[in-house]
Amino acid sequence: MAQETDSAHPKNPALGLVRLPHGEGLELPSYETSGSAGMDLRAAVPEDRPLLLLPGRRALVPTGLIFEIPKGFEAQVRPRSGLAIKNGITCLNTPGTIDSDYRGEVKVILINLGDDDFYVERGMRIAQVVLAPVVQLAIEERQHASDTARGAGGFGSTGTS
């Protein structure tokens, strides 16, 4: 029986990957477990030149990959919790959005919020990527906002407990 698909969101879409020359030899992103939401991205820095990330500094780290994301989806680049808690290494612009029509190399903006120098080595798992459906809504300008129970309350207005 043929599988039903929606043109914007196919049932089993594929993420196309183009490996760039400096990404040769690195493992491709993959789901580590059947329940994984994200796939790890690896650093495509030269083997003989790890990238030094000093405390308080940031760097753009190449992955050696171009993504071909299906129309109707996006890729979100997110930090890895282990790097964050153990080393203070996280991603800026989180989540970083990769649009389906982008065809450049995927790169990760890392920052060292820790107290020690950190070396990003070739093949190191530096971030994770989560694929998600996208909805594009029509825009309607209005003269006034509608009333709700919350109103304009924000920034902690609903409390902490």
Buried (B, 14 or more C-beta within 10 A) or exposed (E): EEEEEEEEBBEEBEBEBEBBEBBEEBEEBEEEEEEEEBBBBBBBBEEEEBBEBEEEEBBEBBBBBBBEBBEBBBBBBBBBEEBBEEBBBBBEEEBBEBEBEBEEBBBBBBBBEBEEEBEBBBEBBBBBBBBEEBEEEEEEEEEEEEEEEEEEEEEEEEEEE
